[in-house]
Amino acid sequence: MAFTYIFKRIEKKYMLTQEQYDYIIERITPHMHPDRFGETVIRNIYFDNTDDELIETSLTKPVYKEKLRLRSYGIPKADSTVFFEIKKKYQGVVYKRRIAMTRDEAYRYIESGELPENLVGNIPVEIDYMIRRYSLFPKAFISYKRLALVGDNDPELRITFDSEITSRYNDVRLESDAPGEQLLPAHTHLMEIKIPGAMPLWLAHVLSEKNIYPQSFSKFGTAHIRRKQQFLFNQKRYKMASGF
C-alpha cells in the first residue's frame, strides 16, 4: 500500500447549538451530499514529546504551526487503512500531507522507526524527519462522530460536523474503547468549512441568517488544557492534604 495525499485549503470552525445544527443541515442539503465516508467515527492518535512542544507552541497561535497524527475511519483492524498526517498552518492556510498504510504497518513504524518499504516520495521522509526532530511519540487519543459533506457542483467545498468529541491520555491505540473525557457539552456540534478560496455566496447567506460566526477551537489543544488543569488541581489537593 503506497498512497499519498496533499491538501491546501482554508478551514473555518464554528460551534453550533442543536438548533443551529438542524437549521444548517436543512439549508445546505440542496447543495451538498455525503462524501465517501459519510457518517463515521474518526479516531486519532496525536503525537508530541515529553515537553508537549507541538501543542504548547500551537496554543500561542503562531504564524506557523504543525502537528502530526495517525487517523482511522472507524475501528481499524490489523489490515485496515490508516493515515499518517502532517498538518501545517501558515498565515491562515492549512496544508495537509498524508500517507496511507495498514494499522499494523503504522504500529510497527512507531515502535521500530522503520517505514514500510513500499512508501515512496517526500511525504514519508517529512513524517520521519518530524518524528525524529521533535522526538515524538503517541501522546493523546481523540475520537468523534463526524458527518462529512461535499458540494454537489464544487467537490472542493467540504463541510464536516463533529460531535461527542472524546479524549484520553492512557491506552492511545486506535482500536481501544477505553473511556475518555467529553470535550464539548451535549448536543453541541463543531462545524468546519473547508474551501480552497472564497466561500460560496449561498453559504455565506446561510451563516449570516443565523448570525453564525467562526471561532477558534482545537480538539488536541482543549484536551491538553483540560489535562493541565486536572494536573494542577490534583497537585494542589495533594499539597493541602500533606500540609504543605
N, C-alpha and C positions, 0 to 999 in steps of 0.2 A: 504494500500500500504506500503510495507516494503522492499525496495530494497537497497542493499549496494554494493559498488564497490571499489576496491583497484587497483591502478596502480603504477608501479615503472618503470621508463624509463629515458632515456637521451633525451633531447629536444634541437635541434639546430634551430636557427632562421636565415632567410635570407631575405633581402629586394630586391625585383625584379622589374625591369622595365617591361613594357608591352612586349617588345621584348624578354626579358629573360623568362618571364612567358610563352609566347607562345611556346618558344623553349623547356622549361622544360616539359610542358604538352605533347607535341608531343613525347618527348623521353621516358617519363615514362609510357605512356598509354599502351604499350605492356606488362608491368609488374604489373600494378595496376588497380583497379576498384573502383568505388564509394562505400563508406561504407553505413550503413543502413540509414544515414541521407542525404548523397549525397550533393546536393547544398541546403543550407538553410541559414536563418538569425539567428545568435546566439545573444541572449540578456542576459546581465549580470547585476546584482547589486553587486558592490564591497563594502565591509564593512570596516570601520575604526572608529577611535574615534575622539574626538574633537581636539586632538593634531596631527592627521594624523600619528600616531605612526607606523603603519604597513608599509605604503608606504614610509615614510621617512627612516625607517630602511632598507627597500628593496633597496632604491636608493644608499645606501652606499656600496652595493654589499658585504654583509657579507657572511661568510661561510655557515651560516644557515639563512633561511628566510621563512616566511609563510604568507599566505593570505587566506581570506575567501570570497566566492562569492556565489550568487544564480543564476543559469543559466536555461534558457529555449531555446528550439529549435523552432523558430517561435514565433508568438504572442500567449501567453498562455491564455486559458480560465480558468474559476474558477476551473474546474476539470482536467485541463491539468497537465501532469507530468513535474515537475521542479526538479532541482538538487541542493542541498546544497553541496558545495565542499570546503574541506580544501586542499590547495596546498602548499606543503613544498619542499624546495630545499636545499640539503645538499651536499657540495663538487661536484656540477655539476649534481647530480642525482635528478630527480623530483619524488616526492611521492604524489600521489593524492588519496584522500579518499573522497567518496561522498555517499550521501543517496538521495533517491527519495521520493517525496511526491507530493501532488497536490499543485497548486499555492495558493489556499486559505488556505490550511494547513500551508504552509510556511509563509504566511502573518500573520496568527493567532499566529504562534510561534514568529515571530518578534515582534508583538505587545504585547503579553501576557507573553512570556518566557516559555510557556508550549509546550513541544514537543508532537507530536501525539503519542498516547498510543501504537499503533501497531509497532512502531520503536523499534528494539532490537539491541543489540550488542554494541561494543565500539565506533563506529563512531558517533552516535548521542550524546554520552556522551562527546566525544572530541570536537565536534562542540559547544555544550552548554558551556563547560568549557572555550573554546576560547572566545566566546562572552562575558561571564561574567568576565573573567580575564582582557580583554582589554577594556571592556565597549563599545563594538562595536555596530554600527547601520548602516543602509543603507547610503552610502556616495556618490557613483557615479554610473551612468548608462553608460554602454559601449556596443555598438552593432556593428556587422559587418556581411558582407556576407561571407560565408565560403563554399569552396569546399573541401570535405574530401575524401581522397583515402586510400585504404588499399591494401597491397601486395597480388598478386594472389597466390603465393606459401609461403608467410610469413605473416600471419594475424597480427603479432605483429609489422610489419612495417606500419606506418601511415604517410601520408603527408597531411598537410592542407594548403590551400591558403585563406588568409583573405584580403578583400578589403572593401572600404567605411567604415572604422573604425570611429565611431561616439561616442562622449562622451557628457555627460551633468551632472550637479550637482543639477538641480532642477527637480522635478517630476521624481523620480527614479524608479517608478513602472515598472515592466516588460512589461505590456501591453500598456504603454503610447507611443504615437507617437509624443511627444513634440520635437521641433527641438533641434539639438545639434551642436557640433563643429567637423569638419573633422580633423582627426589626421595625415592623410597621403596625399600627393599630388595625384591628379587624375592619374589613370592608374598605380598606384603603388600597389604591392601585397606583403603581408607578408607571406612568406612560412615557415612552421615549419615541420621539420623532427623529428619523434618520434620513437625511437628504444630502445629495451631492452639492446642492447650492441653495437657491431661494426656495422658500416654502410656497406650495401652490396657493393661489388666491382663495380657492374654495375652502381649503383647510384653515387658512388664517381667519376667515369669516366664522367658521365653526368655533374656533377657540375664543374669538372676541365676543361672540354671542353670550358666552357663559363666564366671561372675564377670567379665563384660564391663562395663567402666565407661567413661564419657565422658572424653575428653581433648582438650586444645586442639591444633589443628593448622590452619595457614594455608598454602595452596599458594603464594600470592604471597609471604607472609612468609618461608617456608622458602627459596624461590628467592632472595629478596633477601638473606637472611642468608648463604647459600652464596656469592653473588656478592661480598658484602663481605669474607668470609673469604678468597676467592680473590684479591681485590684486595690485601688486606693481606699475604698470603703472597708475591705477586709483588713487591710493594713492598719487603718485607724481603729477598727474594732479590736484587733489583736493588741494594740498598744494600750487601749483603755482597759482591756481585761487583764493585761500584765502589769498594770500600774505604772507604765512609763509616761 
